[in-house]
Structure formats: C-alpha cells, structure tokens
C-alpha cells in the first residue's frame, strides 16, 4: 500500500494552513524565532531525529553527509519503536515531515522518510492476512480474539 510522506520547511508550514494530513516537526532542537503557539496543528516529535552527538558531529564538519546518513539510519534501526508514531500518522493519511534546516529536501528527513516507508512496507508484508497494527512488534499476533 502506498503511503504519502513528504518533506518541507517549518517556516513555510507555519505560514500555510494545513490542507490535509498530519504535519510533524521532526527536529530535535526547537527552531529559533518560533513560539510553540506558532505551530498551530503542527506536532513536534523529536524522538526520531538524529541524536545530539551525531547532529553535532555533522554540524561541526567532523562527519560528512554520507557517513552521517549511514549512522543516522543505524540509529533508527537500533530503535525501531521511535518510528511507530510516525507510522501511525502515515497510515491515517498524508504525513509531512518538517525541519528548520535551510534545505529540507537534502536534509536527514530523506533518511527518515525511507525508514518510515520501509517499516510500513515490512509491516504490511508481515500482516498480509490481517489488519496492520503499527506497532510492527504486534504484527505477528493473532488479534481475531479481540474483534
């Protein structure tokens, strides 16, 4: 099943009313110059963003782009539960991940989008004969007794 997960900038999203779906600010740090009241319907979820040490190494130049993306992917693979809220949003309709970076289209969000889509696909395949549960860890359970 195809899911709609897109990427955008937080500043543009704050200025635009939500058309449909869920908009999630996925940065670990709060964007400068924004108040929480500015977000409106935008959800702030930082548990799936790069860990502080990884983010700092990338920003100070110690870690280049490709190694940063690989380490970030390993971080997500080590904690797949951090994707569960985002998977639930994607299952309920279009999901837009937002960041305060200057170029959202070339940011870490590309890795996050791919991780979400891969997790959704894996869960769909594991639950081919029953309704997916998102969390993936419940996919192997028989929920027929709950109906």
N, C-alpha and C positions, 0 to 999 in steps of 0.2 A: 504494500500500500504506500503510495507516495505521500510524503508529508511536506508541508511548506515551512521551511526555516530560512529566514533571510537575515541580513546584516545591515545595520545602519548606525548613524551617529546620534548620540544622546541629545545634542543641541538642536538638531533638526527635528527629532522626535518630540521634544518638548514644545516646539513651536507649531507642530501639526497635531490636529486632533486624531485620535485613533479611528481608523476606518473599520477595522475588524481584527479579531485575533488578540493575542497577548503580546505585549511589549515588555522585554526584560533587560534592565541594565545589568550587564554581566561583569562589570569591572569590580575588582577587589577594593579599590580606593574610591572615595566619593569624589565626583568631578568638581573641580574648583569653580566657584562662582554660581553654583546651583544650590538652591534650597530644596529641602525634601518636599516642600509644598509645591515646587515647580513641576514635580513628576506627574501629577495627576493620576492617570490609570497605569502608569509605568511601575513595574515591580522591580525592586533591587534584589538581585540574587548573586552573591559573591562566592558561594561555596564551590563553584565550578571554574573560577578564574585561576590564573597562574598563582602559585604560592609566592609569598613575598620574596624569598631568596632567589627564586627563578626570575621573577619580574625585575628585581634589582640588577641581577647579572646581565639581563638583556638590555636594560636601560643604560647601564654604565659601560656597555660595549664588551664586557668580559665574555659574553655569549652572543654569537652571531645568530641570525634569523633561523636558518635551518636546524642547527642544534637546539635552539630554543624551542622550536615547534616540536621536535622529537622528544625533548624532555617533558614538555607540557603534555603531549599525548601519553607518555608513560605515567605522568601524574594522574591523568584521567582514568587510565586503565587500572591503576593501583586502587582507585576509589570510585568504582562504577556507580555507587549509590548517589554520588553528587549529581549525576545526570537525571535521576528519577523525577524531580520536579519539572525539569525542562522537557523530559519525555512526555509527562502528563499534559503540559501546555501544548506541545506539538500534536498530541493525539486529539485535543479538544478543538483545534483549528489552527490557523496560521500563527506562527511564532516569529517574532522579530527580536533578535539579539542586538543589544545596543552597547556602544562603548564611547568613551570620551577621546579616544585616540584620534589623531588628525586624519588618518586614512583607514577607516573601518574595514574597507574591502581587502586590505592587505594585513590586517591585524590577526591576533591569536584567535579571533572568533571563527576564522575559517576552520581551524583545528577543532574547535568546539562544535561547530555545525556538523562536521564529518563524524565526530564521536557520537553525537546525538542520533544522527541518521543511521549509523552502523548499529547502535544499541537498539533502536527501534526495529530495524530490519532483522536483527538476531532474535529479538523477542517475538516478532511476527512469525518468523520461521519456526520457533520453538512452540508457538501457540497456534499452529495452523488449524487445529481441530477445535479450538475453544477461544473465547474472548481474551485478548491480551490484558494483562493486569497492570503493567508499568508500575510496579517494580519488576524488573526482569527476574529477580530471585524467586518470585512466586509463579513464574511461567510453568514450572514443572508440576505444580499442584493440581489436583482434580477438584475444581470448585463446584461440581454439579450438586453436591450436597447442600450448598449454600443457596441454591435457587428455590 
